[in-house]
Amino acid sequence: MRCDTGATAHLRRRGRAQAYDRRGAALNVTQSEASAAIASLEERHATKLFHRVGRGIALTEAGRLFLTEARGVLARADAAETVLEELGGLKRGTLRLVASQTIAVCWLPPILSTFHERYPAISIELSIGNTGQAAVHVNDGKADLGIVEGEIEDPALAHWPIGEDQLLLVGAQPFADIDIDATWLRRARWVQREPGSGTRSTLNSELRGLGVDPAALDVALTMPSNESVRTAVEAGVDVAVLSALVVDPAIKAGLLHVAPITFAPRPFFGLRHKERYRTKAADALLDVIGLQRR
């Protein structure tokens, strides 16, 4: 059976007042409207909730029992409405975020710090994976928002530029005046990220633009993270292409050197599901990112 919370609210207020004329204004309804709502509730359940004596009223035993339960129902309804108000006002809630490795480790931390300063009551759940894994998280509803390095061809997902990065070709030894052309790139020994990585897919696009088939590269190692690729190159395993955000500390320390070749800036993309509700917290993070880019 379904309980009419509107009539229940009238009952609670009437139960407190014990008279129609003393609560009409507080109910914000006319006496006839309140009477009709309670009469409908009584008729639906074939139970009298009030004794009506002259112009006065008094709760019946059934009315007193029902009023006790009604107070709990209405308190929970009020609490639920408060939750919605707080979520809408960013006074509580959780932002579920997924990002590819470069973004999560190097680009996002200062942005999330600013977000936390503005919205301290919003908790952040950050998952890390490569671009392909991040897209799966967003598609499956495990994340409200994704930020990745590679383009995604999934009709269910909206993606748009949200930032950018610069890729650098680096090695443990100085490149001096070496001419980095297609022939040199084919002959070099490489350390690469795994398939599905945004860094790898962007590099493959750059190589094709230079007339180099990525499948023809001499790949010594394939590693699952930026840090493992960087460490391998620092140890002398020839060259790799990584984000400037990843290799900048090693370059400044003299552990890595940059080759004389320039790649186009690499965009970062926001990801969201086209048919799922975008939370207020996700919108707030996008606002923070927008301010950072200005």
HUTA-V973914 format. One record per residue. N is the residue number from 1. RES is the residue in three letters. SS is DSSP state (hx for helix, st for strand, lp for the rest). PHI is phi in radians with two decimals (* if undefined). Layout:
N/RES/SS/PHI, N/RES/SS/PHI
//
This chain:
1/MET/lp/*, 2/ARG/lp/-1.73, 3/CYS/lp/-1.76, 4/ASP/lp/-1.43, 5/THR/hx/-1.21, 6/GLY/hx/-1.13, 7/ALA/hx/-1.14, 8/THR/hx/-1.07, 9/ALA/hx/-1.12, 10/HIS/hx/-1.06, 11/LEU/hx/-1.09, 12/ARG/hx/-1.06, 13/ARG/hx/-1.22, 14/ARG/hx/-1.16, 15/GLY/hx/-1.09, 16/ARG/hx/-1.25, 17/ALA/hx/-1.37, 18/GLN/lp/1.10, 19/ALA/lp/-2.79, 20/TYR/lp/-1.11, 21/ASP/lp/-1.28, 22/ARG/lp/-1.57, 23/ARG/lp/-2.19, 24/GLY/hx/-0.98, 25/ALA/hx/-1.17, 26/ALA/hx/-1.13, 27/LEU/hx/-1.25, 28/ASN/lp/1.07, 29/VAL/lp/-2.41, 30/THR/lp/-1.33, 31/GLN/hx/-1.04, 32/SER/hx/-1.17, 33/GLU/hx/-1.15, 34/ALA/hx/-1.13, 35/SER/hx/-1.08, 36/ALA/hx/-1.16, 37/ALA/hx/-1.13, 38/ILE/hx/-1.27, 39/ALA/hx/-1.09, 40/SER/hx/-1.12, 41/LEU/hx/-1.13, 42/GLU/hx/-1.13, 43/GLU/hx/-1.18, 44/ARG/hx/-1.06, 45/HIS/hx/-1.87, 46/ALA/lp/0.90, 47/THR/lp/-2.47, 48/LYS/lp/-1.45, 49/LEU/lp/-1.81, 50/PHE/st/-2.30, 51/HIS/st/-1.50, 52/ARG/st/-1.96, 53/VAL/st/-2.10, 54/GLY/lp/1.07, 55/ARG/lp/-1.64, 56/GLY/st/-1.76, 57/ILE/st/-2.36, 58/ALA/st/-2.61, 59/LEU/st/-1.15, 60/THR/lp/-1.38, 61/GLU/hx/-1.04, 62/ALA/hx/-1.07, 63/GLY/hx/-1.10, 64/ARG/hx/-1.13, 65/LEU/hx/-1.13, 66/PHE/hx/-1.17, 67/LEU/hx/-1.09, 68/THR/hx/-1.04, 69/GLU/hx/-1.21, 70/ALA/hx/-1.07, 71/ARG/hx/-1.05, 72/GLY/hx/-1.16, 73/VAL/hx/-1.06, 74/LEU/hx/-1.22, 75/ALA/hx/-1.12, 76/ARG/hx/-1.19, 77/ALA/hx/-1.13, 78/ASP/hx/-1.11, 79/ALA/hx/-1.15, 80/ALA/hx/-1.11, 81/GLU/hx/-1.15, 82/THR/hx/-1.09, 83/VAL/hx/-1.03, 84/LEU/hx/-1.09, 85/GLU/hx/-1.11, 86/GLU/hx/-1.23, 87/LEU/hx/-1.12, 88/GLY/hx/-1.14, 89/GLY/lp/-1.65, 90/LEU/lp/1.01, 91/LYS/lp/-1.65, 92/ARG/lp/-2.85, 93/GLY/lp/2.24, 94/THR/st/-2.32, 95/LEU/st/-1.79, 96/ARG/st/-1.66, 97/LEU/st/-2.19, 98/VAL/st/-2.25, 99/ALA/st/-2.53, 100/SER/lp/-1.28, 101/GLN/hx/-1.04, 102/THR/hx/-0.99, 103/ILE/hx/-1.20, 104/ALA/hx/-1.13, 105/VAL/hx/-1.53, 106/CYS/hx/-1.95, 107/TRP/hx/-1.78, 108/LEU/hx/-1.33, 109/PRO/hx/-0.86, 110/PRO/hx/-1.16, 111/ILE/hx/-1.20, 112/LEU/hx/-1.16, 113/SER/hx/-1.13, 114/THR/hx/-1.11, 115/PHE/hx/-1.04, 116/HIS/hx/-1.13, 117/GLU/hx/-1.10, 118/ARG/hx/-1.39, 119/TYR/lp/-2.27, 120/PRO/lp/-1.13, 121/ALA/lp/-1.48, 122/ILE/lp/-1.61, 123/SER/st/-1.47, 124/ILE/st/-2.09, 125/GLU/st/-1.91, 126/LEU/st/-1.86, 127/SER/st/-1.83, 128/ILE/st/-2.16, 129/GLY/lp/-2.83, 130/ASN/lp/-1.35, 131/THR/hx/-1.02, 132/GLY/hx/-1.11, 133/GLN/hx/-1.14, 134/ALA/hx/-1.11, 135/ALA/hx/-1.08, 136/VAL/hx/-1.11, 137/HIS/hx/-1.04, 138/VAL/hx/-1.19, 139/ASN/hx/-1.10, 140/ASP/lp/-1.45, 141/GLY/lp/1.42, 142/LYS/lp/-1.42, 143/ALA/lp/-2.39, 144/ASP/lp/-1.34, 145/LEU/st/-2.61, 146/GLY/st/-2.12, 147/ILE/st/-2.33, 148/VAL/st/-2.36, 149/GLU/lp/-1.71, 150/GLY/lp/-1.79, 151/GLU/lp/-1.31, 152/ILE/lp/-2.06, 153/GLU/lp/-1.83, 154/ASP/lp/-2.34, 155/PRO/lp/-1.09, 156/ALA/lp/-1.42, 157/LEU/st/-1.93, 158/ALA/st/-1.55, 159/HIS/st/-2.43, 160/TRP/st/-2.65, 161/PRO/st/-1.10, 162/ILE/st/-2.29, 163/GLY/st/-3.10, 164/GLU/st/-2.68, 165/ASP/st/-2.56, 166/GLN/lp/-2.13, 167/LEU/st/-1.56, 168/LEU/st/-2.23, 169/LEU/st/-1.53, 170/VAL/st/-2.24, 171/GLY/st/-2.59, 172/ALA/lp/-1.34, 173/GLN/lp/-1.93, 174/PRO/lp/-1.05, 175/PHE/lp/-1.55, 176/ALA/lp/0.92, 177/ASP/lp/-1.83, 178/ILE/lp/-1.09, 179/ASP/lp/-1.52, 180/ILE/lp/-1.49, 181/ASP/lp/-2.10, 182/ALA/hx/-1.06, 183/THR/hx/-1.12, 184/TRP/hx/-1.10, 185/LEU/hx/-1.09, 186/ARG/hx/-1.19, 187/ARG/hx/-1.46, 188/ALA/lp/-1.18, 189/ARG/st/-1.69, 190/TRP/st/-2.04, 191/VAL/st/-2.00, 192/GLN/st/-2.22, 193/ARG/st/-1.31, 194/GLU/lp/-1.32, 195/PRO/lp/-0.99, 196/GLY/lp/1.71, 197/SER/lp/-1.28, 198/GLY/hx/-1.14, 199/THR/hx/-1.07, 200/ARG/hx/-1.18, 201/SER/hx/-1.13, 202/THR/hx/-1.18, 203/LEU/hx/-1.05, 204/ASN/hx/-1.03, 205/SER/hx/-1.12, 206/GLU/hx/-1.11, 207/LEU/hx/-1.11, 208/ARG/hx/-1.07, 209/GLY/hx/-1.11, 210/LEU/lp/-1.66, 211/GLY/lp/1.44, 212/VAL/lp/-1.95, 213/ASP/lp/-1.38, 214/PRO/hx/-0.97, 215/ALA/hx/-1.21, 216/ALA/hx/-1.57, 217/LEU/lp/-1.19, 218/ASP/st/-1.56, 219/VAL/st/-1.67, 220/ALA/st/-1.41, 221/LEU/st/-2.47, 222/THR/st/-2.09, 223/MET/st/-2.09, 224/PRO/lp/-1.57, 225/SER/lp/-2.65, 226/ASN/hx/-1.07, 227/GLU/hx/-1.12, 228/SER/hx/-1.22, 229/VAL/hx/-1.13, 230/ARG/hx/-1.06, 231/THR/hx/-1.11, 232/ALA/hx/-1.11, 233/VAL/hx/-1.20, 234/GLU/hx/-1.03, 235/ALA/lp/-1.38, 236/GLY/lp/1.91, 237/VAL/lp/-1.45, 238/ASP/lp/0.78, 239/VAL/st/-2.21, 240/ALA/st/-2.72, 241/VAL/st/-1.94, 242/LEU/st/-2.42, 243/SER/st/-1.12, 244/ALA/hx/-1.03, 245/LEU/hx/-1.10, 246/VAL/hx/-1.40, 247/VAL/hx/-1.70, 248/ASP/hx/-0.95, 249/PRO/hx/-1.06, 250/ALA/hx/-1.22, 251/ILE/hx/-1.16, 252/LYS/hx/-1.12, 253/ALA/lp/-1.46, 254/GLY/lp/1.40, 255/LEU/lp/-1.45, 256/LEU/lp/-2.29, 257/HIS/st/-2.28, 258/VAL/st/-1.69, 259/ALA/lp/-1.36, 260/PRO/lp/-1.39, 261/ILE/lp/-2.52, 262/THR/lp/-2.01, 263/PHE/lp/-1.76, 264/ALA/lp/-1.13, 265/PRO/lp/-0.96, 266/ARG/st/-1.75, 267/PRO/st/-1.34, 268/PHE/st/-1.69, 269/PHE/st/-2.10, 270/GLY/st/-1.46, 271/LEU/st/-2.25, 272/ARG/st/-2.60, 273/HIS/st/-1.38, 274/LYS/lp/-1.13, 275/GLU/lp/-1.82, 276/ARG/lp/-1.70, 277/TYR/lp/-1.14, 278/ARG/lp/-1.57, 279/THR/lp/-1.23, 280/LYS/hx/-1.07, 281/ALA/hx/-1.14, 282/ALA/hx/-1.11, 283/ASP/hx/-1.06, 284/ALA/hx/-1.14, 285/LEU/hx/-1.14, 286/LEU/hx/-1.10, 287/ASP/hx/-1.11, 288/VAL/hx/-1.10, 289/ILE/hx/-1.10, 290/GLY/hx/-1.07, 291/LEU/hx/-1.18, 292/GLN/hx/-1.15, 293/ARG/hx/-1.40, 294/ARG/lp/-1.27
//
